[in-house]
Amino acid sequence: MTKNGDLMYWNGLALFPKFTARRLKKIVDFFSSIKNAFEASISEFIKIGIEEEIAEEFIDWRKNIDLEKEWQKLEKEKIKIITIKDENYPKLLKEIYDPPIILYVKGELKKEENYPLAVVGTRRMSFYGREVTEEIVKDLVRMGFTIVSGLALGIDGLAQKITLKEKGRTIAVLGGGVDEKSIYPSIHKDLARRIVESGGAVISEYPVGTSPTRYTFPLRNRIISGLSLGTLVIEAPMESGALITARQALDQNREVFAVPGSIYSKNSDGCNWLIKLGAKPVTKAEDILEALNLELIFKKEKKIVAETKEEEILLKYLSKEPINIDELIRQSGLTPAQVLATLSMMEIKEKVKNLGQGNYIIN
């Protein structure tokens, strides 16, 4: 049996809509091969706890399924399959109590991501939510985090767009199929393509042709949190899918972070509630570093990025060795006023440190 042959059977089992993740786990744990599982008898299915009615329905269904044809659909859209038996199955995701048995992947999904962090929030974000997302996610990406989210409208999609703009890595987890026709919301099909082209991944536990439902989204959320070291909720009302993701993270013993907001804003009710429950309040990206004990690592890895032409010039002369402001003026060719104003802003942004007596170093 070829590897693709095995994967065809995995895909065949996943295509049967009543084989949920828990039923699939029973099946793959019991049978010696995935081919044997696909070809099992009613009595064998019943023996492992599959309901008789569902077993009968599957056996009738499999008579008409063309495994080769279904596999060609995956190949046509360059969709890969990763199973829970594979060595390159994501390490963090495998640790949760109900990991997906099969993952459909467009792009590249790694066994160990570089500091994965879930960023989620409301679909109906406010101006405040937009501003906070842009500021915090930009800094997280520059620090080297991989941003995990759900490709949804609002906070999720914005977080992933910002990640791409900053040349970072992002993973989108869907509540339906990852094939072009099934990607939801359809307005984000181009965003999904860009994520894959950038070296990121669009993934799902649902096979080709699966449309998302109100039941698949909550299940999808456990994968978002399960892939991540922690979950950051930026803006969410009390009735929000983002809070489901946060609860999943808590159940998985992962960190939960929340951005505080106005007590008069319904969009901040969920975040303020999470903070009262013990979620760590976040007002800047560094708060997450501190909570995850990554400060020392990121201090070594952090790359200072120039945001203005003046910063770009000064960064050529700034280092861990102290340099006096008079020397910076001389070497940079900028005016004293330009150097002083730029250094002041860089100090506020914690890019440089003032040692006193006009001496500066990179922070």
Sequence and secondary structure as in RCSB ss.txt:
>XXXX:A:sequence
MTKNGDLMYWNGLALFPKFTARRLKKIVDFFSSIKNAFEASISEFIKIGIEEEIAEEFIDWRKNIDLEKEWQKLE
KEKIKIITIKDENYPKLLKEIYDPPIILYVKGELKKEENYPLAVVGTRRMSFYGREVTEEIVKDLVRMGFTIVSG
LALGIDGLAQKITLKEKGRTIAVLGGGVDEKSIYPSIHKDLARRIVESGGAVISEYPVGTSPTRYTFPLRNRIIS
GLSLGTLVIEAPMESGALITARQALDQNREVFAVPGSIYSKNSDGCNWLIKLGAKPVTKAEDILEALNLELIFKK
EKKIVAETKEEEILLKYLSKEPINIDELIRQSGLTPAQVLATLSMMEIKEKVKNLGQGNYIIN
>XXXX:A:secstr
  HHHHHHHHHHHHHSTT  HHHHHHHHHHSSSHHHHHT  HHHHHHTT  HHHHHHHHHHHTT  HHHHHHHHH
HTT EEEETTSTTS HHHHTSSS  SEEEEEE   SS SSEEEEE  SS  HHHHHHHHHHHHHHHHHT EEEE 
  TTHHHHHHHHHHHTT  EEEE SS  STTT SSGGGHHHHHHHHHTT EEEESS TT    TTHHHHHHHHHH
HTSSEEEE S  SS HHHHHHHHHHHTT EEEE    TT GGGHHHHHHHHHT EE SSHHHHHHHTT HHHHHH
H      SHHHHHHTTT  SS EEHHHHHHHH   HHHHHHHHHHHHHTTSEEEEETTEEEE 
